[in-house]
Amino acid sequence: MEGSNVVDIEFEGGEKMSRNGSGDERRQPLLSSKSRVNTSSQIAIVGANVCPIESLDYEIIENDLFKQDWRSRKKVQIFQYIFLKWALALLIGLATGLVGFFNNLAVENIAGFKFLLTSKFMLKDNYIMAFFTFAGINLVLATCAGALCAYIAPAAAGSGIPEVKAYLNGIDAHSILAPSTLFVKILGSILGVAAGFVVGKEGPMVHTGACIANLLGQGGSKKYHLTWKWLRFFKNDRDRRDLITCGAAAGVAAAFRAPVGGVLFALEEVASWWRSALLWRTFFTTAVVAVVLRSLIEFCRSGNCGLFGEGGLIMFDINSTIPDYNMVDLLAVTLIGVVGGIFGSLYNYLVDKVLRTYSRVNEKGPNYRVILVIIISLLTSCCAFGIPWFTTCVPCPIGLDADQCSTVDRSGNYKRFHCPPNHYNDLASLILNTNDDAIRSLYSSVNENEFRTSTLLVFFLAMFTLGVITYGIAIPSGLFIPVILAGASYGRLVGTLLTSVSNLDVGLFALLGAASFLGGTMRMTVSLCIILLELTNNLLMLPLMMLVLLISKSVADNFNKGVYDQIVRMKGLPFLEPHAEPYMRQLVAGDVVSGPLISFSGVEKVSNIIHSLRLTSHNGFPVVDEPPFIEAPELCGVVLRSHLITLLKGKIFTKDKRLTGNETLRRFTATDFAKAGLGKGPKLEDLDILPTEMDMYVDLHPITNTSPYTVVETMSLAKAAVAFRELGLRHLCVVPKTPGRPPIVGILTRHDFMSEHILGLYPGIDEHK
């Protein structure tokens, strides 16, 4: 808990939630298990571990010390700050672009080597050895990825987008953006995708970009002697938030080669707070990513990148024909949108159930997480190698050369598998291939009869099922590619059935199917539309793309929330929605403030401060001026816990109650109170206060934020919740309506707006009205 209320209310996972919360298990966090009850602070699941969390200090603090620093800044220092902002945006773009390229380079080469080795045994009709080679390589890669996530950085598991979304909402959870998480995210993503799992590397790239931005935005490091004076400007959560937003946008741009889509993704999906200056910087960052990728791809086209060649960095230039659609096509597109919404909501429901099941395994320890990865790897390998045996062979299309059809190597649309010469196995061509190449095959319009309807149906079921059971194991895993694969397969299936009456080719139907499934799962519209258009280089599909996304999202919203919103909820992250819940209109701000209140005088006794810091885990405390310094009690502002500890370390104490602001301003600088990165701020245990100093006094005025945001106690809770989120606050002071009372009623924090807390206080309230 972060406010200044003495009574700590149980957060998500506590008994109050299970007694008064919703009875629907799917709406409750995974913290509802008895082993995860925490009664003193907010907790959430990061990776497979439960950890306490805090909110981030996005608010601009206006105290005497910081005001003095702002006034003393010269024009050259202001220029340094602005220049460094753009320089860091440039570095984020460069680093994310390089990581995205080398991820693809590594995946293509590792997976290519695996398929080449497997094909050698297939050519010799040694199918058993081919299977053991294929499954063995997958198992080794999967085990390495699982071990990295299980033992080194559990926070690197999953896509990471829910965690980045929560961070930009103001939630600081341990290790979400740590260097170890970045390392495991990159390496684990390469190993997991190359191991043949039905996962994508695109979701983890968003997390990777955010980790890179966080690392660059730490404001220097004393440990590594990076104490350049310019870097001190970034020792605050506000500037780090802007950089991490740029990093998330850069991750999408690097994953999909979609710079504009990356900006819109950050705006629509992950960022909770936006402004025009941030739009410019994210656009600049993604432009840098696009230039880096373009340059490196040109270099690889000369054959200097091994098996990479022109593959990877997915770009699906499906065709150059002008889409011409009739009424039948519009009806088909509408049907695809409806089906995509239904399948998307079903996918989210099943992912929810699977994650809850896996959580019981994951919480038993890292060994069980690795075993789960091994089981899913073996199951995936058996499906990928075994299912094609149940389909019949197809004759090669007339007119194709022998090296184009019935291929046995890692690439090619027509995989021979076990078929005789001049024949190919259409299901093996999809399932025994890299994910990017499989999508290219589905989007291809060269041969409309390349895949049979039965093949497309089996492939859809396989991708849907494997995508559901794979997400949640201890590897970095994205949801974009599994959803695109499943959506493109049923879209092409519809196109194949309507070939005789439709003007659109099957490749365009596959694209629309992927869009509908993405819309039904992710619940994004604008950003998905632009990403897919940048992926396919076909702007003429814009009207149909908009139509199918709007329909699929509208249909899916009737069943459940988007997949990332569900995961945020399941992990117990206290996410603030952009809108207030209906029942909040029945309550006022004063109704959810718990007491009694802990506050400090403007000049406070040292022992009182130490006792309050030890007694509570609150982050902010109101400061009230009292006589003789003022005629009547008056709210001076709010002081932060970290600032109090730093001030106590300086030991500017007096034996009597008097102001020592000038001495404090001479002794300290704003840098002393800057927020350190990676949670390495001052700790109460570091204080060395002598017994004789406990009865002395300290002046809190120089470090008190004298302009805190306040609301009157009679303001509706819904209105206060919207203001709290839109302003990016950590503390919101509640002041009395009538005179003659203490100047502050309490402090609202993120916890006070959570439904578990409110419904726990008022169990009889109708949460739907």
matplotlib code that plots the C-alpha trace (Angstrom):
import matplotlib.pyplot as plt

x = [0.0, 1.3, -1.0, -0.9, -3.7, -2.8, -5.1, -3.7, -6.5, -5.8, -5.0, -5.7, -5.3, -6.5, -9.5, -11.7, -11.4, -12.5, -15.3, -16.7, -15.3, -16.8, -17.6, -16.4, -13.0, -11.9, -12.2, -10.1, -6.3, -4.1, -3.2, -6.4, -4.6, -4.1, -0.3, -0.2, -2.2, -0.4, -2.0, 0.4, 1.2, 0.2, 1.6, 1.6, 2.9, 6.0, 7.0, 6.1, 7.2, 5.0, 6.6, 5.5, 5.0, 4.9, 3.6, 5.8, 6.3, 5.2, 4.0, 6.3, 7.4, 7.5, 9.5, 12.0, 15.0, 13.8, 12.6, 16.1, 17.6, 15.2, 16.0, 19.7, 19.7, 21.4, 20.4, 23.3, 22.0, 18.5, 20.0, 21.9, 18.7, 16.8, 19.7, 20.1, 16.4, 16.8, 20.2, 18.7, 15.8, 18.3, 20.3, 17.1, 16.2, 19.7, 19.9, 16.4, 16.9, 20.1, 18.6, 15.6, 17.8, 20.1, 17.1, 15.8, 19.3, 19.8, 16.4, 16.6, 20.1, 19.3, 16.0, 17.5, 20.3, 17.6, 15.5, 18.6, 19.8, 16.3, 15.9, 19.1, 17.6, 14.3, 16.1, 17.5, 14.0, 15.4, 12.3, 12.8, 16.3, 14.8, 12.2, 14.7, 17.0, 14.1, 12.6, 16.1, 17.2, 13.9, 14.2, 17.7, 16.8, 13.5, 15.3, 17.9, 15.2, 13.2, 16.2, 17.1, 13.6, 13.1, 16.4, 17.8, 14.9, 11.3, 10.1, 11.2, 8.6, 5.6, 5.3, 6.1, 3.5, 1.2, 4.1, 5.2, 1.6, 1.3, 4.6, 3.4, 0.2, 2.3, 3.1, 6.6, 7.1, 10.4, 12.7, 10.2, 12.8, 16.1, 19.2, 18.9, 15.4, 16.7, 19.4, 17.1, 14.4, 16.7, 18.4, 15.3, 13.2, 15.7, 15.9, 12.1, 11.2, 14.0, 12.8, 9.6, 7.2, 4.1, 5.1, 6.4, 9.4, 7.3, 5.7, 9.0, 10.5, 8.2, 9.5, 13.1, 12.7, 11.3, 14.2, 16.8, 15.1, 15.1, 18.7, 19.7, 17.5, 18.9, 20.6, 24.0, 25.5, 28.0, 28.7, 30.0, 31.4, 28.9, 28.3, 28.3, 26.8, 24.2, 22.7, 21.5, 18.6, 17.0, 16.9, 13.1, 10.2, 8.7, 11.5, 12.0, 8.4, 8.8, 11.9, 10.2, 7.3, 9.8, 11.3, 8.0, 7.2, 10.7, 10.1, 7.0, 8.8, 11.7, 9.5, 7.2, 9.2, 6.3, 7.5, 4.1, 2.4, 4.9, 3.9, 0.2, 0.7, 2.3, -0.4, -3.4, -2.3, 0.6, 0.7, -1.7, -0.4, 0.4, 1.4, 2.5, 6.2, 6.2, 4.6, 7.6, 10.1, 8.5, 8.2, 11.8, 12.8, 10.8, 12.2, 15.7, 14.7, 13.4, 16.6, 18.8, 16.7, 16.7, 20.5, 21.1, 18.7, 20.4, 23.7, 22.2, 20.9, 24.5, 24.6, 26.6, 24.1, 24.2, 20.7, 19.1, 19.1, 15.9, 13.9, 12.9, 11.9, 8.5, 7.4, 4.5, 4.2, 1.2, 0.5, 0.4, -3.1, -5.8, -8.5, -11.8, -14.6, -18.3, -21.3, -20.4, -16.9, -18.4, -20.6, -17.7, -15.5, -18.4, -18.5, -14.8, -15.0, -17.7, -15.9, -12.7, -14.4, -15.8, -12.6, -10.6, -12.8, -12.6, -8.8, -8.6, -10.9, -8.8, -5.5, -7.0, -7.8, -4.4, -2.5, -4.4, -3.6, 0.1, 0.3, -0.2, 2.8, 5.0, 4.7, 6.1, 9.6, 11.9, 12.4, 8.7, 8.7, 11.5, 9.7, 6.6, 8.6, 10.0, 6.6, 5.2, 8.3, 7.9, 4.1, 4.8, 7.5, 5.2, 2.4, 4.7, 6.3, 3.4, 0.3, 1.6, 1.7, -2.1, -2.5, -2.1, 0.4, -0.4, 1.0, 3.2, 1.6, 2.2, 4.9, 7.1, 10.7, 11.9, 13.9, 10.7, 8.4, 9.0, 11.8, 13.4, 15.5, 14.5, 12.8, 10.3, 6.5, 6.2, 7.7, 8.2, 8.3, 7.6, 6.0, 7.4, 9.1, 7.0, 4.6, 4.5, 2.8, 0.8, 0.4, 4.2, 4.8, 3.0, 3.7, 7.3, 8.5, 9.4, 6.5, 7.4, 7.7, 4.4, 2.6, 4.2, 2.8, -0.7, -0.6, 0.8, -1.6, 0.6, -1.3, -4.8, -5.1, -1.7, -3.4, -6.5, -9.4, -8.8, -5.2, -6.2, -8.7, -6.2, -3.5, -5.9, -6.9, -3.2, -2.1, -5.1, -4.5, -0.7, -0.8, -3.1, -1.1, 2.3, 1.6, 2.3, 5.3, 8.6, 9.9, 9.6, 6.6, 4.6, 1.0, 1.0, 2.4, 0.3, -2.8, -1.8, -1.1, -4.5, -6.3, -4.6, -5.4, -9.2, -9.2, -7.6, -10.1, -13.0, -11.3, -10.8, -14.5, -15.5, -13.1, -15.9, -17.9, -15.3, -13.2, -10.6, -7.9, -7.1, -4.1, -6.2, -8.7, -5.8, -4.8, -8.3, -8.6, -5.4, -6.7, -10.0, -8.4, -5.9, -8.8, -10.8, -7.8, -5.9, -8.9, -6.8, -8.0, -6.0, -2.5, -3.3, -4.7, -1.5, 0.8, -0.8, -0.8, 2.9, 3.5, 1.8, 2.7, -0.9, -2.7, -5.6, -6.8, -7.4, -11.3, -11.7, -9.1, -10.9, -14.3, -13.0, -11.2, -14.2, -16.5, -14.2, -13.5, -17.2, -18.2, -15.4, -16.1, -19.4, -17.7, -14.5, -11.6, -8.5, -5.9, -3.4, -6.0, -6.9, -3.3, -2.8, -5.8, -4.7, -1.2, -2.8, -1.3, -3.4, -4.1, -6.2, -8.7, -9.3, -12.9, -14.4, -16.5, -20.3, -20.5, -18.0, -20.6, -22.5, -19.5, -17.5, -13.8, -14.2, -15.9, -12.8, -10.3, -9.3, -8.0, -6.7, -4.3, -0.6, 0.7, 3.8, 4.2, 6.2, 9.0, 8.7, 10.5, 12.9, 11.6, 8.1, 9.3, 11.4, 8.5, 6.0, 8.4, 8.9, 5.2, 4.0, 5.1, 3.5, 5.3, 3.8, 2.8, 0.9, 2.7, 0.6, 1.8, 0.8, 1.2, 3.5, 4.6, 1.0, -2.2, -4.3, -3.5, -2.9, -2.0, 1.6, 1.9, 3.1, 6.5, 7.9, 9.3, 12.6, 13.0, 12.5, 15.2, 17.7, 17.0, 17.4, 20.8, 22.0, 21.2, 20.3, 18.6, 17.8, 17.1, 14.1, 11.3, 12.7, 13.0, 16.3, 15.4, 18.3, 20.8, 19.1, 19.3, 23.0, 23.8, 21.7, 21.2, 18.3, 20.5, 20.7, 16.9, 16.7, 15.2, 17.7, 17.0, 16.2, 14.7, 18.1, 16.8, 17.5, 16.5, 15.3, 17.8, 20.7, 19.9, 22.2, 20.3, 21.8, 19.5, 20.3, 19.1, 15.7, 14.3, 15.6, 13.6, 14.0, 12.5, 10.5, 9.5, 12.4, 11.5, 7.7, 5.8, 3.8, 1.5, -0.1, -3.2, -6.3, -10.0, -12.8, -14.1, -17.6, -16.3, -17.6, -15.2, -15.6, -14.5, -11.5, -10.5, -10.5, -8.4, -6.0, -5.3, -5.2, -2.8, -0.6, -0.7, 0.6, -1.0, -4.2, -5.0, -8.6, -9.5, -12.6, -15.7, -16.5, -14.2, -13.1, -11.8, -8.2, -6.9, -6.7, -9.0, -6.7, -4.7, -6.0, -3.6, -3.9, -5.0, -8.0, -9.4, -9.2, -12.5, -11.3, -10.7, -14.0, -16.2, -14.5, -15.5, -19.0, -20.0, -23.7, -23.1, -24.3, -21.1, -23.1, -25.0]
y = [0.0, 3.4, 6.0, 7.2, 5.3, 3.2, 0.3, -1.9, -3.5, -6.9, -6.6, -9.0, -12.5, -11.6, -13.1, -10.1, -10.5, -14.2, -13.4, -10.2, -10.3, -11.8, -15.4, -15.9, -17.6, -16.1, -12.6, -13.2, -12.9, -15.9, -14.5, -16.0, -19.2, -19.4, -19.7, -16.2, -14.2, -10.9, -8.6, -5.7, -4.6, -4.9, -8.0, -9.4, -12.3, -11.5, -14.5, -17.3, -15.5, -13.4, -10.1, -6.8, -3.9, -0.1, 2.7, 5.0, 8.7, 10.3, 13.5, 16.6, 17.3, 21.0, 21.5, 24.2, 22.0, 21.1, 24.7, 25.9, 23.4, 24.5, 28.2, 27.6, 25.7, 27.6, 27.6, 25.2, 22.7, 23.0, 22.3, 19.3, 17.9, 18.2, 17.0, 13.9, 13.0, 12.8, 11.1, 8.4, 8.0, 7.5, 4.9, 3.0, 2.8, 1.6, -1.0, -2.3, -2.5, -4.4, -6.8, -7.4, -8.2, -10.5, -12.3, -13.1, -14.0, -16.4, -18.0, -18.5, -20.1, -22.3, -23.5, -23.8, -26.0, -28.2, -28.6, -29.4, -32.0, -33.6, -33.6, -35.6, -38.5, -38.0, -38.4, -41.7, -42.8, -43.1, -41.6, -42.7, -41.0, -38.0, -37.7, -38.2, -35.6, -33.1, -33.7, -33.9, -30.5, -29.0, -30.5, -29.2, -25.7, -25.7, -27.0, -24.2, -21.6, -23.0, -23.2, -19.6, -18.4, -20.7, -20.2, -16.8, -14.4, -15.7, -12.2, -12.9, -15.6, -14.8, -11.9, -9.2, -6.8, -7.0, -6.1, -3.1, -2.0, -2.1, -0.2, 2.6, 2.6, 3.4, 0.0, -0.9, -4.6, -6.2, -7.3, -6.5, -4.4, -5.6, -6.3, -10.1, -10.0, -8.4, -11.0, -13.9, -12.3, -12.1, -15.4, -17.3, -15.9, -17.1, -20.6, -20.9, -19.9, -22.0, -24.9, -25.1, -23.8, -22.2, -18.8, -15.6, -13.4, -10.2, -9.9, -10.4, -7.7, -5.1, -6.2, -6.2, -2.6, -1.5, -3.2, -1.5, 1.9, 1.3, 0.4, 3.5, 5.7, 4.8, 8.2, 6.7, 4.2, 4.6, 0.9, 1.1, 4.6, 6.1, 9.3, 11.7, 15.0, 15.1, 11.8, 13.0, 14.7, 11.3, 10.1, 10.3, 8.0, 10.6, 10.7, 6.9, 6.4, 8.4, 6.4, 3.1, 4.2, 4.8, 1.4, -0.4, 1.3, 0.4, -3.2, -3.4, -1.6, -4.1, -7.1, -6.3, -3.7, -1.4, 2.0, 3.7, 0.7, 0.7, 4.3, 3.5, 0.3, 2.3, 4.9, 2.5, -0.5, 0.1, 3.8, 5.1, 8.7, 10.6, 14.0, 15.5, 15.7, 12.0, 11.3, 13.0, 11.0, 7.6, 8.4, 9.3, 6.1, 3.8, 5.6, 4.8, 1.2, 1.1, 2.5, 0.1, -2.9, -1.8, -1.4, -4.8, -6.6, -5.1, -6.4, -9.9, -10.1, -10.6, -13.9, -12.8, -14.0, -17.8, -19.3, -15.9, -14.6, -12.6, -14.5, -13.4, -9.9, -10.8, -8.9, -10.5, -8.8, -11.0, -9.7, -6.7, -7.1, -4.5, -5.9, -5.9, -7.1, -7.6, -8.1, -11.8, -10.7, -8.2, -10.8, -13.2, -10.5, -9.9, -13.6, -13.7, -10.8, -12.5, -15.9, -14.1, -12.4, -15.7, -17.6, -14.7, -14.6, -18.4, -18.3, -15.8, -17.9, -21.0, -19.1, -17.9, -21.4, -22.8, -20.1, -20.8, -24.5, -23.9, -21.5, -24.5, -26.2, -23.1, -22.2, -25.6, -24.4, -23.9, -27.7, -28.2, -25.2, -26.8, -30.2, -28.5, -26.9, -30.3, -31.9, -29.2, -29.4, -33.2, -32.7, -30.0, -32.1, -35.1, -33.1, -31.3, -34.5, -36.9, -35.1, -34.9, -38.7, -38.8, -36.8, -37.9, -36.6, -34.0, -33.9, -30.9, -28.1, -28.3, -26.0, -25.8, -26.9, -29.9, -27.6, -25.5, -28.4, -31.4, -29.6, -31.3, -28.5, -25.9, -23.6, -23.9, -23.9, -27.5, -29.9, -33.5, -35.1, -38.8, -38.4, -39.8, -37.5, -34.8, -34.9, -32.8, -32.9, -29.7, -30.1, -30.7, -27.5, -25.5, -27.3, -28.4, -24.9, -21.7, -19.6, -16.7, -19.0, -20.7, -17.3, -16.5, -19.7, -19.0, -15.4, -16.6, -16.3, -18.0, -21.3, -21.1, -24.9, -25.3, -26.3, -28.4, -27.5, -30.5, -29.4, -25.9, -27.1, -29.5, -26.8, -24.3, -26.8, -27.6, -24.0, -23.0, -25.8, -25.6, -21.8, -22.1, -24.7, -23.2, -19.7, -19.7, -22.1, -20.7, -19.4, -15.9, -16.3, -13.9, -14.3, -12.4, -15.2, -18.1, -15.9, -14.9, -18.5, -19.7, -16.7, -16.9, -20.6, -20.3, -17.1, -19.0, -21.9, -19.5, -18.1, -21.6, -22.4, -19.2, -19.3, -19.7, -16.7, -14.4, -11.7, -11.8, -14.3, -16.8, -14.8, -11.7, -13.9, -15.3, -11.7, -10.8, -14.0, -13.1, -9.6, -10.9, -13.3, -10.6, -8.2, -10.8, -11.7, -8.4, -6.0, -3.4, -1.7, 1.2, -0.1, -3.6, -2.2, -0.2, -3.1, -5.5, -3.0, -2.3, -6.1, -6.8, -3.6, -3.4, -0.2, -1.1, -3.5, -0.7, -0.6, -4.4, -4.5, -1.7, -3.5, -6.9, -5.5, -3.4, -6.4, -8.9, -6.6, -5.7, -9.3, -10.4, -7.6, -9.2, -12.2, -11.1, -8.6, -8.5, -11.1, -8.6, -7.1, -10.6, -11.4, -8.1, -9.0, -12.6, -11.5, -9.2, -6.0, -3.1, -1.6, 1.6, 1.5, 4.6, 4.6, 4.4, 1.4, 2.1, 1.5, 4.2, 6.8, 5.7, 6.5, 9.6, 10.0, 10.1, 6.7, 4.7, 6.5, 4.4, 5.9, 7.1, 9.2, 9.5, 13.0, 15.0, 18.6, 21.0, 20.7, 17.1, 15.1, 12.6, 9.8, 10.3, 10.0, 6.9, 5.2, 6.0, 4.7, 1.5, 1.0, 1.5, 0.9, 4.1, 6.0, 9.4, 11.4, 14.6, 17.5, 19.9, 23.3, 24.1, 27.0, 28.7, 28.8, 29.5, 30.7, 27.6, 24.1, 24.1, 21.5, 22.2, 19.3, 15.7, 14.3, 11.1, 8.2, 8.2, 11.9, 11.6, 8.9, 11.0, 14.0, 12.0, 10.7, 14.3, 14.8, 18.5, 18.3, 21.0, 20.7, 23.0, 23.5, 25.9, 26.3, 25.2, 25.5, 27.6, 25.2, 22.2, 24.0, 24.6, 21.1, 19.1, 19.3, 18.0, 15.1, 13.8, 13.3, 11.9, 8.5, 5.7, 3.1, -0.5, 0.0, 0.9, 3.9, 4.7, 2.2, 2.7, 0.1, 2.4, 5.1, 5.4, 7.6, 7.9, 7.7, 11.4, 12.4, 10.8, 13.7, 16.3, 18.0, 18.2, 20.8, 19.1, 22.2, 22.1, 18.6, 18.8, 18.9, 22.1, 21.6, 18.2, 17.4, 17.5, 16.6, 17.5, 14.6, 14.8, 14.4, 11.2, 8.3, 7.9, 11.4, 11.1, 7.8, 9.4, 12.4, 10.0, 8.0, 10.9, 12.9, 9.8, 10.3, 8.2, 10.2, 12.2, 14.2, 14.3, 17.5, 18.3, 20.0, 22.0, 24.3, 23.8, 20.3, 18.9, 20.2, 16.7, 13.7, 11.1, 10.1, 8.1, 5.8, 3.2, 0.6, 2.6, 2.5, -1.3, -3.1, -5.7, -2.9, -1.1, -4.1, -5.4, -2.2, -2.2, -5.8, -4.9, -2.5, -3.4, -3.4, -3.2, 0.0]
z = [0.0, -0.8, 0.8, 4.3, 5.8, 8.9, 8.2, 5.4, 3.3, 1.8, -1.9, -4.7, -3.3, 0.2, 1.8, 1.2, -2.5, -2.5, -0.1, -1.7, -5.2, -8.3, -8.1, -11.7, -11.4, -14.8, -13.4, -10.3, -10.3, -10.0, -6.6, -5.2, -4.1, -0.4, -0.7, -2.2, 0.4, 1.3, 3.9, 3.9, 0.4, -3.2, -4.9, -8.4, -10.4, -12.4, -14.5, -12.0, -8.9, -6.5, -5.6, -4.0, -6.3, -6.1, -8.2, -10.2, -9.5, -12.7, -11.1, -11.3, -7.7, -6.8, -3.6, -2.7, -3.5, -7.0, -7.7, -6.9, -9.3, -12.1, -11.5, -11.6, -14.9, -17.6, -21.3, -22.1, -19.5, -21.0, -24.4, -23.0, -21.6, -24.9, -27.0, -24.7, -25.0, -28.8, -28.6, -26.3, -28.7, -31.5, -29.4, -28.6, -32.3, -33.2, -30.5, -31.0, -34.8, -34.3, -31.8, -34.0, -37.0, -35.2, -33.6, -37.1, -38.4, -35.5, -35.8, -39.6, -39.4, -36.4, -37.8, -41.3, -40.0, -38.2, -41.3, -43.5, -41.1, -40.9, -44.7, -45.2, -43.3, -45.1, -48.5, -47.3, -46.2, -42.7, -41.2, -37.6, -37.5, -39.1, -36.4, -33.5, -35.1, -35.5, -32.0, -30.4, -31.7, -30.7, -27.2, -26.6, -27.8, -25.7, -22.6, -22.8, -23.3, -20.4, -18.1, -18.8, -17.9, -15.0, -13.2, -14.3, -15.2, -14.7, -15.7, -19.3, -19.8, -22.0, -24.4, -21.9, -23.5, -20.4, -18.2, -20.4, -20.5, -16.7, -16.3, -18.5, -16.5, -13.4, -12.0, -11.0, -10.5, -9.7, -12.6, -15.3, -17.2, -15.5, -17.6, -16.8, -18.2, -21.3, -21.8, -21.3, -23.4, -26.4, -26.1, -24.9, -27.8, -30.4, -28.8, -28.4, -31.9, -33.4, -31.3, -33.4, -30.7, -32.0, -30.7, -32.2, -31.5, -32.2, -28.8, -26.9, -29.1, -27.5, -24.1, -25.4, -26.8, -23.4, -21.5, -23.8, -23.2, -19.5, -19.4, -21.4, -19.3, -15.9, -15.6, -15.3, -12.9, -10.0, -10.1, -13.6, -13.3, -15.8, -13.9, -16.8, -15.6, -18.4, -17.4, -14.0, -15.8, -16.4, -12.8, -12.6, -13.6, -15.9, -18.4, -18.1, -19.0, -22.3, -23.2, -22.5, -24.7, -27.5, -26.8, -27.0, -30.3, -31.6, -30.7, -32.9, -35.7, -35.5, -35.3, -38.2, -40.2, -39.5, -38.2, -38.3, -36.9, -34.0, -33.1, -33.3, -31.3, -28.5, -28.6, -28.8, -26.7, -24.3, -23.3, -20.7, -21.1, -24.3, -25.5, -28.9, -28.0, -27.2, -30.6, -32.3, -30.4, -30.9, -34.7, -34.8, -32.9, -35.2, -38.3, -37.1, -36.7, -40.2, -41.6, -39.7, -40.8, -44.4, -44.5, -42.9, -45.2, -48.2, -46.9, -46.4, -50.0, -51.2, -49.3, -46.3, -43.7, -44.0, -44.4, -43.7, -47.2, -47.8, -45.2, -41.7, -40.8, -42.1, -45.2, -47.0, -50.4, -51.3, -54.8, -57.1, -58.3, -57.6, -55.3, -57.0, -54.7, -55.2, -52.9, -52.3, -51.2, -48.8, -47.3, -47.0, -45.4, -42.9, -42.2, -41.7, -39.2, -37.2, -37.2, -36.2, -33.3, -32.0, -32.4, -30.9, -27.8, -27.5, -27.9, -25.0, -22.8, -23.4, -22.8, -19.5, -18.5, -19.6, -17.7, -14.5, -14.9, -15.6, -12.6, -10.3, -12.0, -12.2, -8.5, -7.5, -8.6, -11.6, -12.1, -12.8, -15.2, -17.2, -17.2, -18.6, -21.4, -22.3, -22.4, -24.7, -26.9, -27.4, -28.0, -30.6, -32.4, -32.5, -34.0, -36.5, -37.7, -37.3, -38.6, -42.3, -42.4, -42.3, -45.5, -49.1, -51.5, -54.2, -57.7, -58.4, -60.5, -64.2, -65.4, -62.2, -62.4, -60.4, -58.0, -57.3, -56.4, -54.3, -52.3, -49.4, -47.9, -45.4, -47.9, -50.7, -50.8, -51.9, -49.3, -50.5, -47.1, -47.7, -51.1, -54.4, -57.0, -58.6, -55.6, -52.4, -49.0, -48.6, -44.8, -44.3, -46.4, -43.7, -40.5, -41.1, -41.8, -40.0, -38.9, -41.3, -44.3, -43.4, -43.4, -46.7, -48.2, -46.9, -48.3, -51.6, -54.6, -57.2, -56.9, -55.6, -55.2, -53.4, -50.2, -49.9, -47.7, -45.4, -45.0, -44.1, -41.6, -39.9, -39.9, -38.3, -35.6, -35.0, -34.7, -32.6, -30.1, -30.0, -29.7, -26.7, -24.8, -25.6, -24.2, -20.5, -20.4, -19.2, -22.5, -24.2, -26.4, -28.5, -29.5, -32.8, -35.0, -33.7, -34.1, -37.7, -38.6, -37.4, -38.8, -42.2, -42.5, -42.0, -44.1, -47.0, -46.3, -46.9, -50.0, -51.4, -50.9, -52.6, -55.5, -58.1, -57.0, -55.5, -57.2, -54.4, -54.5, -51.7, -50.5, -49.8, -47.9, -45.8, -45.0, -43.9, -41.9, -40.0, -39.4, -38.1, -35.6, -34.5, -33.9, -32.0, -29.8, -29.3, -29.6, -31.4, -34.6, -35.9, -35.1, -36.3, -39.5, -40.2, -39.1, -41.5, -44.4, -43.8, -43.6, -46.9, -48.8, -50.1, -49.2, -51.5, -48.9, -46.4, -46.6, -46.2, -43.5, -41.5, -42.0, -40.8, -37.8, -36.6, -36.9, -35.2, -32.3, -31.8, -31.8, -29.4, -27.0, -26.2, -24.7, -22.8, -22.8, -25.0, -24.2, -22.8, -20.5, -19.3, -18.5, -16.7, -14.6, -14.0, -12.8, -10.2, -11.6, -10.3, -13.7, -13.9, -16.8, -18.9, -17.7, -14.2, -13.2, -13.0, -9.3, -8.6, -9.4, -6.2, -4.0, -3.2, -2.6, 1.2, 1.2, 0.3, 2.5, 5.5, 8.7, 11.1, 9.0, 9.5, 8.9, 9.8, 11.0, 9.0, 11.6, 12.9, 15.6, 14.3, 16.4, 15.0, 11.4, 12.1, 14.0, 11.1, 8.5, 10.4, 11.2, 7.6, 4.0, 2.8, 0.1, 0.7, 3.9, 4.1, 5.8, 7.9, 9.0, 12.6, 15.1, 15.9, 12.2, 11.0, 12.7, 11.9, 10.6, 6.9, 4.4, 3.3, 0.8, 0.5, 1.3, -0.2, 1.8, -0.1, 0.4, 4.1, 4.3, 2.3, 4.5, 7.7, 6.4, 6.2, 9.9, 9.7, 13.2, 15.7, 19.4, 19.2, 16.6, 14.0, 10.3, 8.7, 5.1, 3.9, 5.5, 3.8, 0.4, 0.9, 2.0, -0.6, -4.3, -6.4, -7.5, -4.0, -4.1, -7.6, -8.0, -8.6, -11.3, -10.8, -7.3, -5.7, -3.8, -0.1, 2.5, 6.1, 7.2, 6.0, 8.6, 11.6, 14.0, 17.5, 20.6, 21.4, 17.9, 18.2, 20.3, 17.9, 15.1, 11.3, 8.9, 6.2, 4.2, 1.7, 0.5, 0.7, -2.6, -2.0, -5.0, -4.6, -6.5, -4.2, -4.5, -2.2, -0.2, -1.8, -5.4, -7.0, -6.9, -10.7, -11.3, -9.0, -10.7, -14.1, -12.8, -11.0, -14.2, -16.7, -14.6, -13.9, -10.1, -7.3, -4.5, -4.5, -1.4, -0.2, 1.6, 3.8, 2.4, 5.5, 7.5, 11.1, 10.5, 10.0, 6.6, 5.1, 5.2, 3.7, 0.6, -2.3, -4.0, -6.9, -4.4, -3.3, -6.9, -7.2, -7.3, -4.8, -2.2, -2.9, -3.1, 0.1, 1.9, 0.4, -0.3, -0.8, -3.7, -7.2, -9.3, -12.5, -11.7]

ax = plt.figure().add_subplot(projection="3d")
ax.plot(x, y, z, "-o")
ax.set_aspect("equal")
plt.show()
